[in-house]
Amino acid sequence: MPDVEASPGQLAAGQVVATNRAVGTITIRHQGIPELFMQTMTMVFRVSDKAMLEGLTPGDKIRFKVERDGRSYVVTRIEHSN
């Protein structure tokens, strides 16, 4: 994955590593997200709606919106970018 960081207001780029529909989480290997002070890494995120995980499989390239929720983060939007 290229090491190109997302600009503020844009969707972050990443790749699905795993999903857990029962719990409502997604593991994403993502590029830097400067507005959240995140470097390129792999991280587990909660999703705001478990339905967003439907059809996603490991290896899928995605663009996503993540927001701070207290001390954690939640993905509020996911788009396929394969």
Secondary structure as UniProt FT lines:
FT   TURN            8..9
FT   STRAND          12..20
FT   TURN            21..24
FT   STRAND          25..30
FT   HELIX           34..36
FT   STRAND          41..47
FT   HELIX           50..53
FT   TURN            54..55
FT   TURN            58..59
FT   STRAND          61..69
FT   TURN            70..71
FT   STRAND          72..80
//
